Amino acid sequence: MMFISISKVYVPDVVALFQECLTGYLQSTDGSKVDDYLRCTYLIHLACQLEQTDLIDPRVWSILLDSAAQNPSSQRYLESTYGSSYMVAAYALSAFDRVGRLDELFCERVNLADAIAHFQDDAHATTIHSPRTAFALIETGLRMRPVQSNDTPLFSNFLLNR
């Protein structure tokens, strides 16, 4: 991975760098800020790029799951630029898919499919942010397909109106 090669030139100890980022973030939040889910997904993606996913603190996963579980019914999320339900769903899908933990978003606690059906964003936020969720679903579906296949089971019954 080119990122790893380049980073080793400038950051000889990627583990220490990641742990410093993780610790700094966790010390600065109790997990209740509206945009905490964003920081968590950034940490997860950084861990993936540095090939250090085993170092992700369980609290990061918990904060992200709590955000995904709370967003459809929480006015707190709807009052923030970063609080679009669709945006939270997109970032959660991307992060959990990236590390192979997608099933956690569809457990009883979160049930992301049901949550998406009950999003209450205003029309403006829906117009701007719903494509992010659509792109995250497409990316997830494409990552699920077998390497030798041109299709994925997620899209096998998907029909386009032409």
N, CA, C and O of each residue as an XYZ file, in Angstrom:
648
protein
N       0.856     -1.167      0.000
C       0.000      0.000      0.000
C       0.905      1.233      0.000
O       1.779      1.378      0.855
N       0.684      2.101     -0.957
C       1.560      3.256     -1.108
C       1.512      4.186      0.101
O       2.538      4.736      0.502
N       0.319      4.367      0.687
C       0.176      5.241      1.859
C       1.093      4.772      2.980
O       1.758      5.586      3.621
N       1.134      3.466      3.219
C       1.978      2.902      4.276
C       3.445      3.198      3.980
O       4.189      3.609      4.869
N       3.857      2.992      2.740
C       5.260      3.234      2.375
C       5.651      4.687      2.590
O       6.704      4.980      3.157
N       4.797      5.593      2.132
C       5.084      7.016      2.286
C       5.077      7.412      3.753
O       5.949      8.153      4.208
N       4.080      6.909      4.501
C       3.985      7.316      5.902
C       5.176      6.832      6.722
O       5.563      7.500      7.681
N       5.767      5.694      6.374
C       6.919      5.191      7.128
C       8.136      6.097      6.971
O       8.991      6.159      7.854
N       8.207      6.795      5.845
C       9.299      7.735      5.633
C       9.167      8.914      6.588
O      10.158      9.375      7.155
N       7.952      9.395      6.764
C       7.711     10.591      7.566
C       7.275     10.293      8.992
O       7.484     11.104      9.895
N       6.672      9.132      9.190
C       6.190      8.740     10.520
C       6.695      7.318     10.784
O       6.029      6.343     10.435
N       7.846      7.209     11.386
C       8.438      5.881     11.567
C       7.622      4.959     12.481
O       7.711      3.738     12.353
N       6.840      5.517     13.391
C       6.057      4.689     14.310
C       4.567      4.983     14.131
O       3.991      5.807     14.841
N       3.951      4.284     13.157
C       2.543      4.535     12.863
C       1.633      4.111     14.021
O       0.561      4.686     14.210
N       2.049      3.124     14.780
C       1.260      2.691     15.933
C       1.173      3.817     16.956
O       0.096      4.118     17.469
N       2.306      4.432     17.248
C       2.318      5.545     18.207
C       1.482      6.711     17.680
O       0.753      7.345     18.443
N       1.585      6.997     16.377
C       0.799      8.079     15.789
C      -0.691      7.796     15.957
O      -1.447      8.665     16.393
N      -1.109      6.588     15.613
C      -2.530      6.268     15.714
C      -2.994      6.304     17.170
O      -4.057      6.846     17.472
N      -2.211      5.737     18.053
C      -2.605      5.733     19.467
C      -2.696      7.162     20.024
O      -3.565      7.451     20.846
N      -1.816      8.036     19.586
C      -1.870      9.427     20.030
C      -3.150     10.100     19.518
O      -3.814     10.821     20.264
N      -3.492      9.865     18.258
C      -4.739     10.422     17.696
C      -5.952      9.878     18.445
O      -6.849     10.633     18.819
N      -5.972      8.583     18.657
C      -7.093      7.926     19.333
C      -7.252      8.424     20.761
O      -8.356      8.764     21.187
N      -6.155      8.466     21.495
C      -6.190      8.926     22.882
C      -6.622     10.377     22.972
O      -7.446     10.732     23.815
N      -6.074     11.213     22.112
C      -6.449     12.626     22.100
C      -7.934     12.812     21.859
O      -8.580     13.629     22.515
N      -8.471     12.059     20.923
C      -9.901     12.176     20.640
C     -10.741     11.686     21.821
O     -11.656     12.381     22.261
N     -10.437     10.510     22.326
C     -11.237      9.941     23.413
C     -11.181     10.792     24.681
O     -12.145     10.827     25.446
N     -10.065     11.473     24.909
C      -9.967     12.357     26.072
C     -10.760     13.642     25.885
O     -11.075     14.326     26.859
N     -11.083     13.974     24.643
C     -11.753     15.242     24.373
C     -13.268     15.121     24.234
O     -13.945     16.117     23.976
N     -13.805     13.917     24.402
C     -15.252     13.770     24.226
C     -15.836     12.754     25.194
O     -15.155     11.845     25.669
N     -17.115     12.941     25.469
C     -17.841     11.926     26.223
C     -18.758     11.146     25.279
O     -19.541     10.302     25.717
N     -18.654     11.436     23.986
C     -19.436     10.735     22.979
C     -20.794     11.354     22.705
O     -21.598     10.784     21.968
N     -21.059     12.513     23.287
C     -22.392     13.106     23.133
C     -22.457     14.240     22.112
O     -23.531     14.789     21.866
N     -21.329     14.592     21.522
C     -21.345     15.673     20.531
C     -21.961     15.148     19.231
O     -21.754     13.996     18.850
N     -22.706     16.002     18.575
C     -23.410     15.598     17.365
C     -22.455     15.072     16.295
O     -22.797     14.134     15.574
N     -21.277     15.654     16.182
C     -20.353     15.233     15.123
C     -19.331     14.188     15.586
O     -18.357     13.932     14.877
N     -19.531     13.587     16.745
C     -18.605     12.549     17.209
C     -18.522     11.371     16.243
O     -17.457     10.776     16.078
N     -19.631     11.035     15.610
C     -19.619      9.917     14.666
C     -18.627     10.160     13.532
O     -17.984      9.227     13.051
N     -18.506     11.437     13.102
C     -17.560     11.773     12.037
C     -16.126     11.482     12.468
O     -15.360     10.854     11.737
N     -15.780     11.941     13.651
C     -14.422     11.708     14.157
C     -14.138     10.217     14.298
O     -13.035      9.754     14.011
N     -15.139      9.479     14.741
C     -14.959      8.026     14.877
C     -14.705      7.377     13.524
O     -13.827      6.523     13.401
N     -15.467      7.776     12.506
C     -15.248      7.171     11.189
C     -13.889      7.558     10.635
O     -13.240      6.751      9.969
N     -13.447      8.788     10.903
C     -12.115      9.188     10.453
C     -11.041      8.339     11.131
O     -10.075      7.926     10.490
N     -11.210      8.083     12.412
C     -10.247      7.226     13.124
C     -10.245      5.806     12.563
O      -9.189      5.193     12.412
N     -11.422      5.295     12.259
C     -11.511      3.942     11.705
C     -10.835      3.880     10.343
O     -10.087      2.944     10.061
N     -11.096      4.870      9.499
C     -10.458      4.877      8.183
C      -8.945      5.073      8.290
O      -8.191      4.474      7.524
N      -8.502      5.893      9.217
C      -7.065      6.052      9.441
C      -6.453      4.728      9.893
O      -5.389      4.339      9.411
N      -7.115      4.042     10.808
C      -6.625      2.743     11.277
C      -6.526      1.749     10.116
O      -5.584      0.960     10.049
N      -7.493      1.791      9.213
C      -7.452      0.904      8.043
C      -6.273      1.246      7.142
O      -5.567      0.354      6.671
N      -6.061      2.529      6.903
C      -4.938      2.935      6.054
C      -3.596      2.569      6.672
O      -2.651      2.223      5.964
N      -3.519      2.646      7.984
C      -2.273      2.313      8.677
C      -2.171      0.830      9.007
O      -1.185      0.371      9.585
N      -3.215      0.087      8.626
C      -3.291     -1.355      8.902
C      -3.185     -1.635     10.398
O      -2.461     -2.535     10.825
N      -3.920     -0.846     11.189
C      -3.897     -0.960     12.652
C      -5.314     -1.079     13.225
O      -5.581     -0.543     14.301
N      -6.217     -1.762     12.538
C      -7.609     -1.824     12.985
C      -7.771     -2.503     14.344
O      -8.755     -2.262     15.044
N      -6.830     -3.336     14.715
C      -6.914     -3.995     16.023
C      -6.691     -3.012     17.175
O      -6.967     -3.345     18.328
N      -6.199     -1.814     16.880
C      -5.963     -0.818     17.920
C      -7.160      0.097     18.180
O      -7.104      0.950     19.065
N      -8.241     -0.073     17.415
C      -9.409      0.792     17.595
C     -10.062      0.463     18.933
O     -10.449     -0.677     19.191
N     -10.172      1.463     19.760
C     -10.755      1.310     21.091
C     -12.238      0.963     20.972
O     -12.920      1.533     20.120
N     -12.765      0.051     21.794
C     -14.191     -0.298     21.758
C     -15.112      0.915     21.931
O     -16.246      0.904     21.454
N     -14.636      1.940     22.599
C     -15.443      3.142     22.787
C     -15.749      3.844     21.464
O     -16.807      4.456     21.314
N     -14.832      3.757     20.517
C     -15.048      4.340     19.194
C     -16.239      3.653     18.529
O     -17.119      4.311     17.973
N     -16.254      2.321     18.594
C     -17.372      1.567     18.007
C     -18.675      1.908     18.716
O     -19.714      2.062     18.074
N     -18.621      2.022     20.014
C     -19.813      2.328     20.799
C     -20.375      3.707     20.456
O     -21.585      3.865     20.297
N     -19.503      4.694     20.343
C     -19.942      6.049     19.989
C     -20.606      6.046     18.619
O     -21.653      6.665     18.425
N     -19.995      5.348     17.675
C     -20.541      5.304     16.321
C     -21.879      4.558     16.294
O     -22.814      4.994     15.622
N     -21.977      3.457     17.007
C     -23.243      2.727     17.075
C     -24.329      3.558     17.754
O     -25.475      3.571     17.305
N     -23.971      4.248     18.829
C     -24.947      5.103     19.514
C     -25.466      6.199     18.581
O     -26.658      6.505     18.579
N     -24.571      6.782     17.795
C     -24.980      7.818     16.849
C     -25.945      7.261     15.817
O     -26.957      7.889     15.506
N     -25.638      6.091     15.289
C     -26.509      5.476     14.284
C     -27.854      5.084     14.886
O     -28.882      5.171     14.216
N     -27.852      4.656     16.141
C     -29.097      4.235     16.794
C     -29.973      5.428     17.170
O     -31.199      5.323     17.140
N     -29.368      6.553     17.520
C     -30.123      7.710     18.008
C     -30.626      8.630     16.912
O     -31.644      9.296     17.098
N     -29.959      8.688     15.795
C     -30.218      9.784     14.865
C     -31.620      9.904     14.291
O     -32.057     11.037     14.087
N     -32.370      8.834     14.009
C     -33.655      9.076     13.356
C     -34.685      9.784     14.238
O     -35.596     10.430     13.720
N     -34.555      9.673     15.542
C     -35.586     10.245     16.403
C     -35.089     11.416     17.244
O     -35.832     11.933     18.078
N     -33.875     11.830     17.042
C     -33.297     12.845     17.907
C     -33.282     14.218     17.244
O     -32.656     14.401     16.200
N     -33.964     15.171     17.845
C     -33.936     16.534     17.340
C     -32.534     17.126     17.433
O     -32.176     18.014     16.659
N     -31.749     16.636     18.372
C     -30.374     17.107     18.540
C     -29.594     16.923     17.244
O     -28.797     17.782     16.868
N     -29.823     15.804     16.561
C     -29.113     15.561     15.311
C     -29.641     16.455     14.198
O     -28.873     16.922     13.356
N     -30.929     16.691     14.191
C     -31.521     17.453     13.096
C     -31.190     18.937     13.164
O     -31.386     19.659     12.187
N     -30.695     19.397     14.298
C     -30.375     20.820     14.462
C     -28.940     21.152     14.062
O     -28.528     22.306     14.182
N     -28.185     20.195     13.602
C     -26.777     20.406     13.291
C     -26.496     20.180     11.816
O     -27.141     19.356     11.168
N     -25.530     20.916     11.294
C     -25.067     20.710      9.922
C     -24.612     19.270      9.724
O     -24.805     18.692      8.654
N     -24.010     18.697     10.758
C     -23.483     17.340     10.660
C     -24.503     16.298     11.086
O     -24.200     15.105     11.115
N     -25.714     16.742     11.417
C     -26.671     15.840     12.024
C     -27.647     15.177     11.098
O     -28.577     14.526     11.575
N     -27.492     15.304      9.802
C     -28.415     14.638      8.906
C     -28.399     13.136      9.176
O     -27.338     12.516      9.250
N     -29.567     12.575      9.319
C     -29.678     11.135      9.531
C     -28.987     10.370      8.409
O     -28.323      9.361      8.646
N     -29.153     10.865      7.182
C     -28.540     10.199      6.039
C     -27.019     10.252      6.107
O     -26.339      9.302      5.717
N     -26.495     11.354      6.599
C     -25.049     11.510      6.715
C     -24.488     10.539      7.765
O     -23.473      9.884      7.533
N     -25.154     10.456      8.911
C     -24.719      9.528      9.953
C     -24.760      8.104      9.416
O     -23.815      7.341      9.615
N     -25.841      7.739      8.740
C     -25.976      6.387      8.189
C     -24.874      6.088      7.183
O     -24.292      5.003      7.195
N     -24.588      7.051      6.313
C     -23.558      6.846      5.290
C     -22.186      6.608      5.917
O     -21.472      5.682      5.532
N     -21.826      7.447      6.880
C     -20.521      7.302      7.518
C     -20.437      6.006      8.327
O     -19.398      5.346      8.335
N     -21.519      5.644      9.001
C     -21.528      4.396      9.768
C     -21.400      3.198      8.834
O     -20.622      2.283      9.106
N     -22.153      3.194      7.740
C     -22.057      2.102      6.768
C     -20.636      1.963      6.254
O     -20.083      0.865      6.211
N     -20.057      3.078      5.869
C     -18.707      3.062      5.325
C     -17.691      2.518      6.322
O     -16.858      1.684      5.965
N     -17.752      2.980      7.561
C     -16.772      2.559      8.570
C     -16.943      1.096      8.961
O     -15.963      0.352      9.015
N     -18.163      0.680      9.231
C     -18.379     -0.702      9.660
C     -18.113     -1.682      8.523
O     -17.605     -2.779      8.757
N     -18.453     -1.295      7.292
C     -18.165     -2.158      6.146
C     -16.668     -2.300      5.942
O     -16.176     -3.384      5.629
N     -15.959     -1.224      6.117
C     -14.515     -1.207      5.876
C     -13.770     -2.252      6.704
O     -12.745     -2.777      6.268
N     -14.283     -2.556      7.898
C     -13.593     -3.509      8.774
C     -14.365     -4.821      8.933
O     -14.039     -5.636      9.796
N     -15.388     -5.021      8.100
C     -16.107     -6.282      8.120
C     -17.041     -6.474      9.309
O     -17.275     -7.606      9.732
N     -17.575     -5.385      9.852
C     -18.468     -5.475     11.007
C     -19.860     -4.939     10.675
O     -20.570     -4.457     11.557
N     -20.238     -5.022      9.427
C     -21.491     -4.464      8.941
C     -22.714     -5.017      9.676
O     -23.698     -4.303      9.869
N     -22.656     -6.269     10.079
C     -23.801     -6.885     10.750
C     -24.204     -6.151     12.031
O     -25.360     -6.229     12.446
N     -23.271     -5.443     12.657
C     -23.581     -4.714     13.892
C     -24.566     -3.570     13.662
O     -25.261     -3.150     14.588
N     -24.625     -3.071     12.439
C     -25.562     -1.990     12.136
C     -26.985     -2.510     11.910
O     -27.931     -1.726     11.835
N     -27.127     -3.809     11.805
C     -28.439     -4.376     11.532
C     -28.919     -5.265     12.679
O     -29.820     -6.086     12.511
N     -28.298     -5.083     13.848
C     -28.717     -5.815     15.042
C     -29.927     -5.108     15.652
O     -30.320     -4.037     15.191
N     -30.507     -5.696     16.669
C     -31.705     -5.140     17.295
C     -31.471     -3.734     17.841
O     -32.358     -2.883     17.764
N     -30.292     -3.487     18.389
C     -29.998     -2.186     19.002
C     -30.040     -1.041     17.993
O     -30.558      0.033     18.298
N     -29.504     -1.260     16.806
C     -29.400     -0.187     15.819
C     -30.441     -0.340     14.713
O     -31.151      0.617     14.401
N     -30.541     -1.507     14.125
C     -31.454     -1.812     13.022
C     -31.481     -0.678     12.003
O     -32.492      0.003     11.832
N     -30.357     -0.493     11.337
C     -30.191      0.629     10.420
C     -31.237      0.635      9.304
O     -31.688      1.701      8.886
N     -31.623     -0.539      8.823
C     -32.639     -0.583      7.762
C     -33.943      0.045      8.242
O     -34.556      0.825      7.514
N     -34.368     -0.281      9.446
C     -35.587      0.294     10.007
C     -35.395      1.785     10.287
O     -36.297      2.591     10.055
N     -34.225      2.138     10.783
C     -33.942      3.551     11.082
C     -34.044      4.397      9.815
O     -34.636      5.476      9.835
N     -33.472      3.913      8.717
C     -33.508      4.664      7.460
C     -34.952      4.898      7.023
O     -35.282      5.965      6.505
N     -35.803      3.909      7.231
C     -37.218      4.042      6.854
C     -37.940      5.105      7.680
O     -38.995      5.590      7.271
N     -37.387      5.472      8.832
C     -38.045      6.434      9.716
C     -37.298      7.768      9.850
O     -37.594      8.548     10.756
N     -36.346      8.035      8.970
C     -35.637      9.302      9.034
C     -36.640     10.448      8.899
O     -37.611     10.358      8.147
N     -36.387     11.520      9.640
C     -37.290     12.662      9.648
C     -36.580     13.956      9.267
O     -36.972     15.031      9.720
N     -35.569     13.869      8.463
C     -34.849     15.069      8.049
C     -35.777     15.978      7.241
O     -36.732     15.519      6.614
N     -35.475     17.270      7.273
C     -36.269     18.176      6.442
C     -35.901     17.958      4.969
O     -34.892     17.329      4.653
N     -36.732     18.485      4.093
C     -36.567     18.242      2.659
C     -35.200     18.691      2.147
O     -34.601     18.008      1.316
N     -34.699     19.825      2.629
C     -33.400     20.337      2.186
C     -32.272     19.379      2.578
O     -31.420     19.047      1.754
N     -32.271     18.939      3.832
C     -31.234     18.006      4.291
C     -31.329     16.683      3.548
O     -30.305     16.092      3.207
N     -32.535     16.215      3.296
C     -32.719     14.961      2.567
C     -32.148     15.080      1.160
O     -31.458     14.175      0.691
N     -32.430     16.186      0.489
C     -31.927     16.400     -0.867
C     -30.403     16.405     -0.905
O     -29.795     15.837     -1.813
N     -29.798     17.041      0.072
C     -28.337     17.157      0.091
C     -27.659     15.872      0.569
O     -26.651     15.459     -0.003
N     -28.200     15.237      1.607
C     -27.476     14.149      2.262
C     -27.908     12.736      1.886
O     -27.133     11.801      2.087
N     -29.104     12.540      1.352
C     -29.523     11.177      1.032
C     -28.634     10.511     -0.021
O     -28.438      9.298      0.046
N     -28.088     11.254     -0.993
C     -27.169     10.594     -1.927
C     -25.944      9.981     -1.235
O     -25.393      8.996     -1.727
N     -25.515     10.545     -0.113
C     -24.372      9.968      0.618
C     -24.705      8.565      1.099
O     -23.876      7.659      1.011
N     -25.916      8.388      1.605
C     -26.329      7.064      2.048
C     -26.425      6.127      0.853
O     -25.996      4.975      0.924
N     -26.987      6.623     -0.246
C     -27.087      5.791     -1.456
C     -25.704      5.346     -1.929
O     -25.512      4.179     -2.271
N     -24.745      6.265     -1.951
C     -23.390      5.914     -2.375
C     -22.745      4.918     -1.415
O     -22.036      4.010     -1.849
N     -22.983      5.080     -0.121
C     -22.435      4.139      0.867
C     -23.034      2.755      0.670
O     -22.325      1.755      0.782
N     -24.331      2.682      0.379
C     -24.972      1.391      0.117
C     -24.407      0.744     -1.147
O     -24.153     -0.460     -1.176
N     -24.215      1.548     -2.186
C     -23.642      1.029     -3.436
C     -22.223      0.530     -3.205
O     -21.862     -0.556     -3.658
N     -21.417      1.323     -2.498
C     -20.045      0.911     -2.204
C     -20.029     -0.392     -1.419
O     -19.241     -1.290     -1.715
N     -20.890     -0.496     -0.427
C     -20.975     -1.708      0.380
C     -21.387     -2.890     -0.481
O     -20.799     -3.968     -0.388
N     -22.395     -2.689     -1.316
C     -22.834     -3.759     -2.210
C     -21.741     -4.217     -3.142
O     -21.567     -5.418     -3.351
N     -21.002     -3.284     -3.706
C     -19.909     -3.636     -4.615
C     -18.795     -4.380     -3.891
O     -18.189     -5.291     -4.454
N     -18.524     -3.997     -2.650
C     -17.481     -4.689     -1.878
C     -17.906     -6.114     -1.511
O     -17.057     -6.966     -1.251
N     -19.217     -6.373     -1.491
C     -19.726     -7.688     -1.136
C     -19.644     -8.682     -2.295
O     -19.694     -9.892     -2.077
N     -19.520     -8.186     -3.503
C     -19.552     -9.086     -4.656
C     -18.291     -9.942     -4.707
O     -17.210     -9.503     -4.314
N     -18.447    -11.154     -5.192
C     -17.262    -12.006     -5.364
C     -16.302    -11.357     -6.359
O     -16.734    -10.690     -7.299
N     -15.026    -11.551     -6.154
C     -14.010    -10.927     -7.000
C     -14.214    -11.290     -8.464
O     -14.051    -10.440     -9.339
N     -14.567    -12.540     -8.741
C     -14.709    -12.990    -10.124
C     -16.046    -12.599    -10.750
O     -16.280    -12.861    -11.930
N     -16.914    -11.979     -9.971
C     -18.254    -11.662    -10.451
C     -18.374    -10.199    -10.856
O     -17.676     -9.326    -10.340
N     -19.281     -9.964    -11.795
C     -19.599     -8.588    -12.176
C     -20.799     -8.075    -11.396
O     -21.154     -6.902    -11.514
N     -21.425     -8.927    -10.606
C     -22.642     -8.565     -9.888
C     -22.498     -8.938     -8.423
O     -21.561     -9.642     -8.047
N     -23.396     -8.482     -7.619
C     -23.402     -8.765     -6.195
C     -24.804     -9.182     -5.779
O     -25.776     -8.671     -6.337
N     -24.945    -10.083     -4.832
C     -26.282    -10.512     -4.407
C     -27.165     -9.353     -3.943
O     -28.385     -9.409     -4.096
N     -26.561     -8.305     -3.377
C     -27.324     -7.164     -2.909
C     -28.120     -6.514     -4.035
O     -29.215     -6.001     -3.805
N     -27.574     -6.532     -5.252
C     -28.220     -5.881     -6.378
C     -28.866     -6.857     -7.359
O     -29.281     -6.442     -8.441
N     -28.963     -8.132     -7.017
C     -29.486     -9.122     -7.958
C     -30.948     -8.886     -8.322
O     -31.363     -9.245     -9.424
N     -31.735     -8.298     -7.437
C     -33.149     -8.041     -7.730
C     -33.425     -6.551     -7.991
O     -34.574     -6.113     -7.931
N     -32.401     -5.800     -8.271
C     -32.527     -4.359     -8.470
C     -32.859     -4.089     -9.933
O     -32.120     -4.504    -10.826
N     -33.965     -3.397    -10.181
C     -34.375     -3.091    -11.542
C     -34.313     -1.591    -11.769
O     -34.757     -0.812    -10.925
N     -33.774     -1.191    -12.886
C     -33.728      0.220    -13.246
C     -34.874      0.523    -14.206
O     -35.119     -0.235    -15.145
N     -35.565      1.612    -13.974
C     -36.599      2.071    -14.911
C     -35.907      2.856    -16.013
O     -35.217      3.840    -15.748
N     -36.090      2.430    -17.207
C     -35.450      3.126    -18.326
C     -36.478      3.784    -19.183
O     -36.135      4.422    -20.179
